[in-house]
Amino acid sequence: MNKSKVNQYYEQLLKVGMALTAEKDYDKLLELILDEMRKIACADGGTLYILTEGKLHHKIMQNVSMNVHLGGNGEAIQFEPIEMDESNISAYAAIHRKAVNIPDVYNTDLFDFSGPKKFDAATGYETKSMMAVPLINRSDEVIGVVQLINAMEEERYIPFDSEIEKICLALSSQAGVALENMQYVENVRGLFDSFVKVLVTAVEERTPYNANHSRNVAVFVERFARAINRWHEGPYGKTTFDEEHIKKLVMAAWVHDIGKVTVPEKVMNKPTRLSDDYDLVMKQLALVEAKINTRFYKAAYEGEITPSAKKLWDEELVFVKQARALICKANEPSTFIDDDMKQAIDEIYDRHFVAIEETILSDRAYGYLNIKRGTLTSDERNIMENHVVTTEKMLSKMTFPKELAEVPYWAINHHEFLDGSGYSRGLKGDEIPTEVRMLTIIDVYDALTATDRPYKKGMPPERAFNILGKMVEEGKLDGDLLTIFEHTDAWQFKN
């Protein structure tokens, strides 16, 4: 090979090295390594193996003349891994950490080429020259092998040139370092993901429904992003999310509620307005009822029953019975406390019975029953809403990789509304990015439809979308995004 041609190959090698450094997708990096090495060597085909658990596993396979391209999208290649046996050329290259160049596999007894020969017999292909080059990282560890088949020149198969062998070795070193860097990043990402799952597990141990919620939001947001990618109308018709962006959205979904780990369980899981106080109120009702009866029966025993006393007895027993029914109804989170019901609760709270010191409702129980919607008082709601602040504090203690830098911001702002009425920052309009708007829609949707909440029944999707639609009319949610979410399969996930 002349000097000019060699220089040309080394210039190409430099460009390939820069491309390897720039690639961020692991599967695409593997494909790029084999593709570029095969092109430099003018090889008809090749296989890239990764050394895992003492075996060489097929990751990428290419053959130009047979139009074979496998593994480029990360799909598994259904071939048994190669044992680290020196009779195999690729295993030998890995064991001895050097390139092996065979001009003609049919005229050598250095290695066992029965596999390629059987393949040739079955397909009519002709395996001629073969070269195996180890991939070695900066720690001087073999992490894989590239095996090339059939160097070509003017549509005929020739041996691999010795200069090409050197260039491929140089490229394999760059590839080994690039793979090591990629694997290091993946390991860090894996560790980070695991840590996030640990935090979510901590929340799950205290309240199982919230872990389901985090998982649901993570699934929904991935489906939502992919639905937006397929949507070609309106303001989001040209919006697309690549795989890395989707991974960040999923990460934000997993961590968006980790601050709930500090919310008291009696607030987090408060199933009714009275919650633990319900039994106390029922006992108080029973006590009042018993004293009403005792007062009447004592008077009857002493012969002091008058029509007015009998009437009072009847009226007070009816009042207690009605109070019991009203309290049971008002205690349910699905009951809205309107003005009429509030007046009835006031009457129960203010009612005093003749010659009886006890009343039915304590100040605390009265306050609980006056919660208009849901089960939480304003103080309890403040405690619950403070989980966003706690989430921010927790996430601020974590060093997010550069590529995940936006995750905390998306996570902590999922309760912000476009009209500025959300919490905890009161962001509005353009201050709220698309990713946060998506998470907000999903967070509300899952909260409305969830069937595992202790304080409410899940509602059907159509009713949930009616509520979301009203929130759009109120200026709280992004209507264009809601249209995409509702009219695609993004929400059709069953937990």
C-alpha positions as CSV (number, residue, x, y, z in Angstrom):
1,M,0.0,0.0,0.0
2,N,1.5,3.3,-1.0
3,K,2.3,6.1,1.5
4,S,-0.4,8.4,0.1
5,K,-3.1,5.8,0.6
6,V,-1.8,5.1,4.2
7,N,-2.0,8.8,5.0
8,Q,-5.5,8.9,3.6
9,Y,-6.6,6.0,5.9
10,Y,-5.0,7.7,9.0
11,E,-6.9,10.9,8.2
12,Q,-10.1,8.9,8.0
13,L,-9.1,7.3,11.3
14,L,-9.0,10.7,13.0
15,K,-12.4,11.6,11.7
16,V,-13.8,8.3,12.9
17,G,-12.2,8.9,16.3
18,M,-14.1,12.2,16.7
19,A,-17.3,10.5,15.6
20,L,-16.9,7.8,18.2
21,T,-16.4,10.4,20.9
22,A,-19.5,12.3,19.9
23,E,-21.9,9.4,19.8
24,K,-24.0,9.1,23.0
25,D,-26.2,6.1,22.2
26,Y,-24.6,2.8,23.2
27,D,-26.2,0.7,20.4
28,K,-25.4,3.2,17.8
29,L,-21.8,3.4,19.0
30,L,-21.4,-0.3,18.6
31,E,-22.8,-0.1,15.1
32,L,-20.6,2.8,14.3
33,I,-17.4,1.0,15.4
34,L,-18.1,-2.0,13.2
35,D,-19.4,0.1,10.3
36,E,-16.3,2.3,10.2
37,M,-13.8,-0.5,10.8
38,R,-15.4,-2.5,8.0
39,K,-15.3,0.5,5.7
40,I,-11.6,1.2,6.4
41,A,-10.7,-2.4,5.8
42,C,-13.0,-2.6,2.8
43,A,-14.6,-5.8,4.3
44,D,-17.7,-7.3,3.0
45,G,-18.9,-8.3,6.5
46,G,-18.1,-8.3,10.2
47,T,-19.3,-9.0,13.7
48,L,-18.8,-7.0,16.9
49,Y,-18.7,-9.0,20.1
50,I,-18.8,-7.7,23.6
51,L,-17.1,-9.8,26.3
52,T,-19.5,-10.4,29.1
53,E,-19.3,-13.1,31.9
54,G,-16.4,-14.8,30.2
55,K,-18.0,-15.2,26.8
56,L,-18.1,-13.2,23.5
57,H,-21.7,-12.1,22.8
58,H,-22.9,-11.1,19.3
59,K,-23.9,-7.4,19.4
60,I,-23.7,-6.2,15.8
61,M,-23.6,-8.2,12.5
62,Q,-23.2,-6.8,9.0
63,N,-22.7,-8.3,5.6
64,V,-23.0,-6.1,2.5
65,S,-23.4,-8.7,-0.2
66,M,-26.0,-10.6,1.8
67,N,-27.8,-7.4,2.9
68,V,-27.5,-8.4,6.6
69,H,-27.6,-5.7,9.3
70,L,-28.4,-6.9,12.8
71,G,-28.3,-5.4,16.2
72,G,-28.2,-1.7,15.3
73,N,-31.3,-0.9,17.2
74,G,-30.3,-2.9,20.3
75,E,-32.2,-6.0,19.3
76,A,-30.9,-9.3,20.5
77,I,-29.0,-11.5,18.0
78,Q,-30.0,-15.1,18.3
79,F,-26.6,-16.8,18.2
80,E,-25.0,-18.7,21.1
81,P,-22.1,-16.7,22.6
82,I,-18.6,-17.8,21.8
83,E,-16.7,-19.6,24.5
84,M,-13.2,-18.3,25.3
85,D,-11.5,-21.2,23.4
86,E,-8.3,-20.5,21.6
87,S,-9.5,-22.6,18.6
88,N,-11.8,-19.7,17.8
89,I,-10.1,-16.8,16.0
90,S,-12.1,-14.1,17.9
91,A,-11.6,-15.8,21.3
92,Y,-7.9,-16.1,20.5
93,A,-7.6,-12.4,19.7
94,A,-9.2,-11.6,23.0
95,I,-7.2,-14.1,25.1
96,H,-3.8,-13.0,23.5
97,R,-4.8,-9.3,23.1
98,K,-3.6,-9.0,19.6
99,A,-5.0,-8.9,16.0
100,V,-5.2,-12.1,14.1
101,N,-5.1,-11.9,10.2
102,I,-5.9,-15.1,8.2
103,P,-5.5,-14.7,4.4
104,D,-7.6,-17.8,3.6
105,V,-9.7,-19.7,6.0
106,Y,-9.7,-22.8,3.7
107,N,-5.9,-23.0,3.7
108,T,-5.0,-22.9,7.4
109,D,-5.2,-25.2,10.4
110,L,-4.5,-22.5,13.0
111,F,-8.2,-22.2,14.0
112,D,-11.4,-24.1,13.8
113,F,-13.3,-22.6,10.8
114,S,-15.9,-25.3,10.7
115,G,-18.7,-22.8,11.5
116,P,-17.9,-20.5,8.5
117,K,-17.5,-23.5,6.2
118,K,-20.9,-24.9,7.2
119,F,-22.4,-21.4,6.7
120,D,-20.8,-21.2,3.2
121,A,-22.2,-24.7,2.3
122,A,-25.7,-23.7,3.4
123,T,-25.9,-20.3,1.8
124,G,-23.5,-20.4,-1.1
125,Y,-21.4,-17.6,0.4
126,E,-17.6,-17.8,0.2
127,T,-15.6,-16.9,3.3
128,K,-12.1,-16.1,2.3
129,S,-10.1,-13.8,4.4
130,M,-10.7,-13.0,8.1
131,M,-9.3,-10.7,10.7
132,A,-10.1,-10.4,14.4
133,V,-9.1,-7.3,16.4
134,P,-9.5,-7.0,20.2
135,L,-11.2,-3.9,21.7
136,I,-9.1,-2.9,24.7
137,N,-10.0,0.0,27.1
138,R,-7.7,2.4,28.9
139,S,-7.5,0.0,31.9
140,D,-5.9,-2.4,29.5
141,E,-8.9,-4.8,29.7
142,V,-10.3,-6.6,26.7
143,I,-14.0,-5.6,26.4
144,G,-14.8,-7.1,23.0
145,V,-13.6,-8.1,19.6
146,V,-14.3,-7.0,16.0
147,Q,-14.2,-9.8,13.5
148,L,-14.0,-8.8,9.8
149,I,-14.7,-11.0,6.8
150,N,-13.5,-10.8,3.2
151,A,-11.4,-7.8,2.3
152,M,-12.6,-6.6,-1.1
153,E,-10.9,-5.1,-4.1
154,E,-12.7,-4.7,-7.4
155,E,-15.5,-7.1,-6.4
156,R,-13.1,-9.9,-5.5
157,Y,-12.0,-11.2,-2.1
158,I,-8.4,-10.6,-1.0
159,P,-6.4,-10.9,2.2
160,F,-6.4,-8.0,4.7
161,D,-3.4,-5.8,4.1
162,S,-0.9,-5.5,7.0
163,E,-1.2,-1.7,7.0
164,I,-4.9,-2.0,7.3
165,E,-4.4,-4.3,10.2
166,K,-2.4,-1.6,12.0
167,I,-5.0,1.0,11.2
168,C,-7.7,-1.3,12.5
169,L,-5.7,-1.8,15.7
170,A,-5.5,1.9,16.2
171,L,-9.2,2.3,15.6
172,S,-9.9,-0.6,18.0
173,S,-8.0,1.3,20.8
174,Q,-10.1,4.4,20.2
175,A,-13.2,2.3,20.1
176,G,-12.3,0.5,23.3
177,V,-11.9,3.9,25.1
178,A,-15.2,5.2,23.6
179,L,-17.0,2.1,24.8
180,E,-15.4,2.3,28.2
181,N,-16.6,5.9,28.5
182,M,-20.1,4.9,27.4
183,Q,-20.3,2.0,29.8
184,Y,-19.1,4.2,32.6
185,V,-21.8,6.7,31.8
186,E,-24.4,3.9,31.6
187,N,-23.1,2.5,34.9
188,V,-23.5,5.9,36.5
189,R,-26.9,6.3,35.0
190,G,-27.9,2.8,36.3
191,L,-26.6,3.7,39.8
192,F,-28.5,7.0,39.7
193,D,-31.7,5.2,38.5
194,S,-31.3,2.7,41.3
195,F,-31.0,5.4,43.9
196,V,-34.1,7.1,42.6
197,K,-36.0,3.8,42.8
198,V,-34.7,3.5,46.4
199,L,-36.2,6.8,47.3
200,V,-39.5,5.8,45.7
201,T,-39.4,2.6,47.6
202,A,-39.1,4.6,50.8
203,V,-42.3,6.4,49.9
204,E,-44.0,3.1,48.9
205,E,-43.3,1.6,52.3
206,R,-45.2,4.4,54.0
207,T,-48.0,4.6,51.4
208,P,-48.3,2.0,48.6
209,Y,-50.6,4.1,46.5
210,N,-48.1,6.8,46.0
211,A,-45.5,4.4,44.5
212,N,-48.2,3.2,42.1
213,H,-48.7,6.9,41.2
214,S,-45.1,7.5,40.5
215,R,-44.9,4.4,38.3
216,N,-48.1,5.4,36.5
217,V,-46.9,8.9,35.8
218,A,-43.6,7.5,34.5
219,V,-45.4,5.1,32.1
220,F,-47.9,7.8,31.1
221,V,-45.3,10.5,30.3
222,E,-43.3,8.1,28.1
223,R,-46.5,7.2,26.2
224,F,-47.4,10.9,26.0
225,A,-44.0,11.9,24.6
226,R,-44.2,9.2,21.9
227,A,-47.8,10.3,21.1
228,I,-46.6,13.9,20.6
229,N,-43.9,12.5,18.2
230,R,-46.7,11.0,16.1
231,W,-48.9,14.1,16.3
232,H,-48.6,16.5,13.3
233,E,-51.3,19.1,13.9
234,G,-51.4,22.4,15.9
235,P,-48.7,24.1,18.0
236,Y,-47.1,20.8,18.9
237,G,-47.2,19.3,15.4
238,K,-43.4,19.7,15.0
239,T,-42.4,18.9,18.6
240,T,-40.4,15.7,18.9
241,F,-38.7,14.0,21.9
242,D,-35.6,11.8,21.2
243,E,-34.9,8.8,23.4
244,E,-32.6,10.8,25.8
245,H,-35.3,13.4,26.3
246,I,-37.9,10.7,27.0
247,K,-35.5,9.1,29.6
248,K,-35.3,12.5,31.3
249,L,-39.0,12.9,31.4
250,V,-39.4,9.4,32.9
251,M,-36.8,10.2,35.5
252,A,-38.7,13.4,36.4
253,A,-41.8,11.4,36.8
254,W,-40.1,8.9,39.2
255,V,-38.8,11.7,41.5
256,H,-41.7,14.2,41.3
257,D,-43.2,13.1,44.6
258,I,-40.3,11.9,46.6
259,G,-40.8,14.8,49.0
260,K,-43.9,12.9,50.3
261,V,-41.6,10.7,52.3
262,T,-41.7,13.5,55.0
263,V,-45.5,14.0,54.9
264,P,-47.1,12.5,58.1
265,E,-48.9,9.3,57.2
266,K,-52.1,10.5,58.9
267,V,-52.2,13.4,56.4
268,M,-51.0,11.4,53.4
269,N,-53.5,8.6,53.8
270,K,-56.4,10.4,55.5
271,P,-59.3,8.5,54.1
272,T,-62.2,10.6,55.4
273,R,-62.7,14.0,56.9
274,L,-62.9,12.7,60.5
275,S,-60.4,9.9,59.9
276,D,-59.4,8.6,63.4
277,D,-61.8,11.0,65.1
278,Y,-64.8,9.2,63.5
279,D,-64.9,6.5,66.3
280,L,-64.7,9.2,68.9
281,V,-67.7,11.1,67.4
282,M,-69.7,7.9,67.1
283,K,-69.0,7.1,70.8
284,Q,-69.9,10.6,71.8
285,L,-73.2,10.2,69.9
286,A,-73.8,6.9,71.7
287,L,-73.0,8.5,75.0
288,V,-75.4,11.4,74.4
289,E,-78.1,9.0,73.2
290,A,-77.6,6.8,76.3
291,K,-77.9,9.8,78.6
292,I,-81.1,11.0,76.9
293,N,-82.6,7.5,77.5
294,T,-81.3,7.3,81.0
295,R,-82.8,10.7,81.9
296,F,-86.2,9.6,80.4
297,Y,-86.3,6.1,82.0
298,K,-85.3,7.5,85.4
299,A,-88.2,10.0,85.2
300,A,-90.5,7.2,84.2
301,Y,-89.4,5.1,87.1
302,E,-90.0,8.0,89.5
303,G,-93.4,8.6,87.9
304,E,-92.6,12.0,86.7
305,I,-93.3,11.5,83.0
306,T,-95.3,14.4,81.4
307,P,-96.4,14.8,77.7
308,S,-93.7,17.5,77.3
309,A,-91.0,15.2,78.7
310,K,-92.1,12.4,76.3
311,K,-92.1,14.9,73.4
312,L,-88.6,16.1,74.4
313,W,-87.3,12.6,74.5
314,D,-88.7,11.7,71.1
315,E,-87.3,15.0,69.5
316,E,-83.8,14.5,71.0
317,L,-83.6,10.9,69.9
318,V,-84.7,11.9,66.3
319,F,-82.1,14.6,66.4
320,V,-79.3,12.2,67.4
321,K,-80.4,9.7,64.7
322,Q,-80.4,12.4,62.0
323,A,-77.1,13.8,63.3
324,R,-75.6,10.3,63.0
325,A,-76.7,10.0,59.4
326,L,-75.6,13.5,58.5
327,I,-72.2,13.0,60.1
328,C,-71.7,9.7,58.3
329,K,-72.5,11.4,55.0
330,A,-70.4,14.5,55.7
331,N,-67.5,12.4,56.7
332,E,-67.2,10.9,53.2
333,P,-64.7,12.7,50.9
334,S,-67.0,12.5,47.9
335,T,-69.6,14.7,49.8
336,F,-69.4,18.4,49.0
337,I,-70.2,20.5,52.0
338,D,-72.7,23.0,50.6
339,D,-74.4,25.8,52.6
340,D,-77.3,23.7,53.6
341,M,-75.1,20.9,54.9
342,K,-72.9,23.4,56.7
343,Q,-76.0,24.8,58.4
344,A,-77.0,21.3,59.5
345,I,-73.5,20.7,60.9
346,D,-73.6,24.0,62.7
347,E,-76.9,22.9,64.4
348,I,-75.3,19.7,65.5
349,Y,-72.3,21.5,66.9
350,D,-74.4,24.1,68.7
351,R,-77.0,21.6,70.1
352,H,-77.2,21.2,73.8
353,F,-79.4,18.6,75.5
354,V,-81.5,19.2,78.6
355,A,-79.7,18.2,81.8
356,I,-76.8,16.7,79.7
357,E,-73.3,18.2,79.8
358,E,-71.9,16.4,76.8
359,T,-72.3,17.7,73.2
360,I,-71.9,15.7,70.0
361,L,-69.1,17.5,68.2
362,S,-65.8,18.7,69.6
363,D,-64.2,21.8,68.1
364,R,-61.8,19.6,66.1
365,A,-64.4,17.3,64.7
366,Y,-66.5,20.4,63.8
367,G,-63.6,21.8,61.9
368,Y,-63.0,18.5,60.0
369,L,-66.6,18.3,59.0
370,N,-66.6,21.8,57.6
371,I,-63.9,20.9,54.9
372,K,-65.8,21.7,51.7
373,R,-64.0,19.2,49.4
374,G,-61.8,16.3,50.1
375,T,-60.5,15.3,53.5
376,L,-57.8,17.8,54.4
377,T,-58.0,20.9,56.4
378,S,-56.1,24.0,55.2
379,D,-53.3,23.2,57.6
380,E,-53.1,19.6,56.4
381,R,-53.3,20.7,52.8
382,N,-50.4,23.0,53.4
383,I,-48.4,20.1,54.9
384,M,-49.2,18.0,51.8
385,E,-48.4,20.8,49.4
386,N,-45.1,21.3,51.2
387,H,-43.9,18.0,49.7
388,V,-42.9,20.0,46.6
389,V,-40.6,22.1,48.7
390,T,-39.2,19.0,50.3
391,T,-38.7,17.4,46.9
392,E,-36.7,20.4,45.8
393,K,-34.6,20.3,48.9
394,M,-33.9,16.5,48.5
395,L,-33.1,16.9,44.8
396,S,-30.8,19.8,45.4
397,K,-28.7,17.5,47.5
398,M,-28.2,15.2,44.5
399,T,-25.6,16.0,41.8
400,F,-27.4,15.3,38.6
401,P,-25.3,14.5,35.5
402,K,-25.2,17.4,33.0
403,E,-27.6,15.5,30.6
404,L,-30.2,15.3,33.5
405,A,-29.8,18.9,34.7
406,E,-33.4,19.8,33.8
407,V,-35.0,16.8,35.6
408,P,-35.3,18.5,39.1
409,Y,-37.0,21.6,37.6
410,W,-39.5,19.6,35.7
411,A,-40.2,17.4,38.8
412,I,-40.7,20.1,41.4
413,N,-43.0,22.3,39.3
414,H,-45.7,19.7,38.4
415,H,-48.3,21.5,40.5
416,E,-47.9,24.8,38.7
417,F,-50.8,26.0,36.6
418,L,-50.8,28.3,33.5
419,D,-52.9,30.9,35.3
420,G,-50.4,31.2,38.2
421,S,-52.8,29.6,40.7
422,G,-50.5,26.5,41.3
423,Y,-47.9,25.9,43.9
424,S,-45.2,26.4,45.2
425,R,-43.8,29.1,42.9
426,G,-46.9,30.5,41.3
427,L,-45.4,30.1,37.8
428,K,-47.6,31.0,34.9
429,G,-47.7,31.0,31.1
430,D,-44.4,30.7,29.3
431,E,-42.6,30.2,32.6
432,I,-43.9,26.7,32.6
433,P,-42.1,24.5,30.0
434,T,-43.8,21.8,27.9
435,E,-42.4,19.0,30.0
436,V,-43.9,20.4,33.1
437,R,-47.3,21.0,31.4
438,M,-47.2,17.3,30.4
439,L,-46.5,16.1,33.9
440,T,-49.2,18.3,35.4
441,I,-51.9,16.9,33.1
442,I,-50.7,13.3,33.8
443,D,-50.5,14.0,37.6
444,V,-54.1,15.2,37.7
445,Y,-55.4,12.5,35.4
446,D,-53.8,9.7,37.4
447,A,-55.0,11.2,40.7
448,L,-58.6,11.4,39.3
449,T,-58.7,7.8,37.9
450,A,-56.6,6.0,40.5
451,T,-58.5,3.2,42.2
452,D,-56.1,2.6,45.1
453,R,-56.5,5.9,47.0
454,P,-57.8,5.4,50.6
455,Y,-59.8,8.6,50.5
456,K,-61.7,8.4,47.1
457,K,-63.0,6.1,44.4
458,G,-61.4,6.2,41.0
459,M,-63.5,7.9,38.3
460,P,-63.9,6.7,34.7
461,P,-61.6,8.3,32.1
462,E,-64.4,10.2,30.4
463,R,-65.3,12.0,33.6
464,A,-61.7,12.7,34.4
465,F,-61.3,14.3,30.9
466,N,-64.4,16.4,31.6
467,I,-62.7,17.8,34.7
468,L,-59.4,18.3,32.9
469,G,-61.3,20.1,30.1
470,K,-62.8,22.5,32.7
471,M,-59.3,23.2,34.0
472,V,-58.3,24.1,30.5
473,E,-61.3,26.5,30.3
474,E,-60.2,28.0,33.6
475,G,-56.8,28.6,32.1
476,K,-54.9,26.1,34.3
477,L,-53.9,23.5,31.8
478,D,-52.5,23.5,28.2
479,G,-55.5,22.6,26.0
480,D,-53.4,21.6,23.0
481,L,-51.5,19.1,25.0
482,L,-54.6,17.8,26.6
483,T,-56.1,17.2,23.1
484,I,-53.1,15.0,22.2
485,F,-53.2,13.1,25.5
486,E,-57.0,12.5,25.2
487,H,-57.1,11.6,21.5
488,T,-54.2,9.2,21.4
489,D,-53.5,6.0,23.2
490,A,-51.2,7.8,25.7
491,W,-53.7,7.5,28.6
492,Q,-54.8,3.9,27.8
493,F,-52.5,2.3,30.3
494,K,-53.8,-0.2,32.9
495,N,-51.8,-0.5,36.1
